């Protein structure tokens, strides 16, 4: 039997078992994107179960007849893990695995950790796809769930929908802020640059540095500086789209990757971040501490550079320019 499943825009292969999140807009788009996954499961002789609204189930029954099982009656979220276990235990010997496609509701977000724990048993031949309508769930909620436990994105759809496939890779995360680390950012930057080049799309990078954090650490201690970084990470997350990638790139530096984004739009995002940082009280009215500001440098593909190192270098040059001009501002490369 196959030990992996292909998922995502590039058909990335993940070792089973797999638990993935899928964001979609509307039933029509959902069905367009799950047909391939259902066919793949059928060809691999897996038991395929689709759980969702009757409209979608009716369409799937018409197209796949008795080759899949559809469930239009909602499975209670709190008993879903026990239901999964029963289905797996009942798996006929002729079946090579279990493939569950679930139209998830907001309440399932509270049970994502339990679903991960269920699918973290290496002997299980399962592919579990939790599908959330983006009109019912916010990007911030998805990001919060992904931060809660040691899982990260391994593939991003640069489409109106997004696969958030997750593998157990705690070393992709920065332990202080909970955002991605430099290693993950560098990996994704290379991947997105290849994709942008292939499809002739734009891409932008922001490098952000906290002005005067060294002085805060020296005067008030590193714990105060750490709290600044943690609060800043939350501000940045709220300012970005779900497809943007935020990472801690250095001790007091963050990097942001914005796929399919021109520099004119990136500058607007950076200006919005500046405003939110200025308006945030990092020290809860403690007047002993000078308020925090940040400096940012932006660079874009293809106008500024074509490779990962080159675009980072351009963003670093722009950041240094912003710092030389007094900080608390956004600058571009020459």
C-alpha positions, 0 to 999 in steps of 0.5 A: 500500500502507498505510505504517503498522500499527495496534497496541495498545489504542488502535489507534495507527498506527506507520509501517512497518517496525515491531518490537514486543514483546507479553506474554501469559498462555497460548495462549488469550489469545494467540490472542484477541489476534492474530486481529485482527492476522492478519486485518488482514495478510490484508486488506492482502495481506501475507504472514502467517507465524505461528511457534509451538507446534503447538497454536496453529498448528493452531488458526490453520490451521483458522481461516485455512486457506491464507491464512497460513503456520504454522511449528511447528518452532522457528527458531533464534534466532541464525539468525532474522535471516538467515531473515527476510531470506530470507523478505523477499527471496522475497516474491511481487510480489502481496504488499504486505509481510511480517507475522511473529508469533513466539512468542519464547523467552527466548533471543530476548532476546539477539537483540532488538537485531539484530531492531531493526537488521533492521527499521530499514531504511526500505524494508522493508515488515515488521511483526515481533511478538515474543510472550513468555509472561509466565510465562517472562520477567520484567518486569525482563528486558523493561525491561532490553532496552528500555533497551539501545537507543534505543527506548521504549514508545508504548502500554501495554495496561492489561490482563493483557497488554501491547504494548510497541511501539517507535519510534526516539525516543532523546529520550524517555530520560534519558541519565544513568539510562536511564529515561524523561525528563520529556517522555515522562512528561508525555505518558503521564500525559495519555494515561493520565488520559484512559483512566482517565476514560473507563473510570472507573479509578484512577490514582496518581502518586508524586513522589520527591526525593533528600534531601541530594543537593545536599550530596553533590554539593558535598562529594564531586563530581557524579560521586558524585551521579550514581552515587546517581541511577543506583543509585536508578533501578535500585532503583525499576525493581525495585520497579515493575510493567511497566506503571508508568512511571518517569521522571527528572522533575528534577535529583534528582527522579523521577516514577512513574505507576501506572495502575489503582492506588488510593492505598492500594496506591500508599502500600504501593509507596512504603513498600516503596521507602523500605525498599529505599533504607534498606537499600541501601549507595550508597557501599559502606561509605564512612563519609565519606558520609551514607547517602541517604534519599528523600522522596515525595509521592503523589496520585491520580485521581479523588479529588485531581485530574482533570487532568495539571497538577493531579495533579502539583501535588497530588503536589508539595504532598505532597512538600514536606510530606514534606520539611518533616517531615524527609524520609525519608518518604511523604506524601499531600495534605490 
